Amino acid sequence: MKHLRFMAWGLALAALAAPAACVNLDEQLVGTVTTTFFTTPAGLEAALDGDYAQLRDFFGREESFAVTEFGTDLTTHGDQGGYQFENTYAAGLNASAGHYQSPWTSFYRGINTSNTVIERAPAVTGMDAAVKASRIAEAKFLRALSYFWLVQMYGPAPLPLTESQVASNQAHRSPADSVYLQIVKDLREAIPDLPVTQNQVGRATRGAARHLLAKVLLTRAYHPYSYEAANTDFYLSGPAFLREPGATPATDFASARAEADSVIAGPYALLPNYVDIFCAPMGVRGPGSYCNVPATETNPEVIWSVQFTTTAGLFNAGGGNALFVQMLSFYDDRQGMTRDCNNGRGFRRARPTLYARNLWQRWTDSTYTTTLDTRYDGTFQSVWHANAANTGACFQSQGAARMTGYRGTTCGGGGLPTFGVATSDTAIVPNCTNGAAFVVGDTAIFQPGHIVGQAVRQSRKYAIYEPCNAEPCPNQTTVGQYDIFRYPTMKKWQDEARPDFNNLDGGRDVLLMRLGETYLLAAEAALGAGDQAGARAYLVTLRQRAANCGGCAAEAANRALIVDATHMPATIDLEYILDERGRELYGELTRWLDLARTGLWHRIVDDNWQASQAHGGFFNEAKHHLRPIPQSQIDLTAGGTRAFPQNPGY
């Protein structure tokens, strides 16, 4: 199947003919063009290609991770990076922060491109009518996607629906309910004209539009929020939240479920084993632990994805998918280890919270011998294998000494147990595995996920890091605990196909919509409609998939165990569904939006130690339920804050 080609077209918010990017088939470099080009079939196709390409300016970048995963109940900061304010909600989280300028600019550029396609397509001649209708529908899908992200993050937002060719300082914020009305309209108009399948991966399909509409309607069902009802003049178009005639929160829940059900009944299928979604074969870590990159990106669970590539010449340097660096633990300073393509270049930006680490029911019992919920192992890396003797572009050279065992004072350094044996660094140390050397492929680091004790740690030649089970966890441990340097590595975006160990241009697609989430949307919608049994049924399907272990002997028993009364509550509530979303979707660019949709902001205070005001953080629901409008937008608008007011608190 062909991948969607991304040509070098782009339409900026204020002008036609912007520079663009890259990807996949038949890239054609174009300098400047006249506006009449976009009234031709080739021009219309080029504009739509640019619309898709624009998505890569946000998705796959650090900004997309920072604004969706940082500062939630499940993700806190690591030791590196100047963006810890995203997690603690400190003063750096303000209207001048680049992480909020980036999506604003990117989405509005895409919207202007969508508007161009929608407006100009009717006048295009010489184009098959069905193809033209499909291209208009794709543009409406992309416009709806952009507006949905904008209204979730910023609340009331400008709502241009026509092409802009010249710069303008006139702008105003449209009420949130008006934005939702347009999103729903675009998607409902797009669905009939979108094909069930496309011959190019990455193009919008009917299933993608229905999945998005399900999420939009589910989100709208919670409106109006208390802050909207308390300030209708600012947030809404009138005294009540405006919907289509006859629509209510109840019908939004029902319609969201219906749309999700239509996707579930469509051409998609859950993969039998969760660990295969992001290409991480169960039970294998280190070298060979991530499949060949293209292998899973078109699997039947994927509904829609943003396209990337590592093929030389088909992308601009600095424009790749960099998500893989965000949640990698410090591994490349340990004996036996060096930085490599497979284990990644760890920026150590973020790590799972204590609450997140305890979210999965990983084992069947306290013997820790039989895995129950495989989603933990499908999400996190627990073992690193010695690689420091390897050579080539994918391996950082460390020298022969890195493959020697732990000796002398190194036994007590960097989080390894202190053995209390005073000796030189060259001496063999008793109870430090006698300085046993590493061979490529040996276990070099292990995170068992439970307490094994000092005796076990001292009996192994590799470094063992145990969980910290009570906050505050240490910033830097000397007793082999998780800290801000070493923690479970979120491996879903790992990319071993990069050309060298420091390269940041990953080529993995960003899987924005997959069937696992569709089941969760259906469950949440069913719960919102008061159907407990229905909500449970969707969750049971996912949980039983999570117990699959590739046909292992315990599989049948585990599928029954994971949904019994000790592993699922008698009553499904929204808190449980949020937990289940965490288990299924950890790290997939949804969490802050999940909290915003459901209003369960207390989870940040309860479960993110660094963000809570009780422990030095600054999270304030009254302010942080929305992101700040970029200050540059306000400054460039005629009338400033009077014409374009900032969100409360910023």
PyMOL commands that set and color helices and strands:
alter all, ss='L'
color gray80, all
select helices_A, chain A and resi 35-39+41-57+62-66+84-88+98-123+129-154+176-193+206-221+226-230+232-235+249-264+274-276+293-295+323-325+354-357+400-403+408-412+433-435+454-459+515-528+532-547+555-561+574-585+591-598+602-607+613-615+621-624+631-635+640-643
alter helices_A, ss='H'
color red, helices_A
select strands_A, chain A and resi 2-3+75-77+200-201+302-306+350-352+380-381+383-385+443-446+463-464+489-490+510-514
alter strands_A, ss='S'
color yellow, strands_A
deselect
rebuild
show_as cartoon
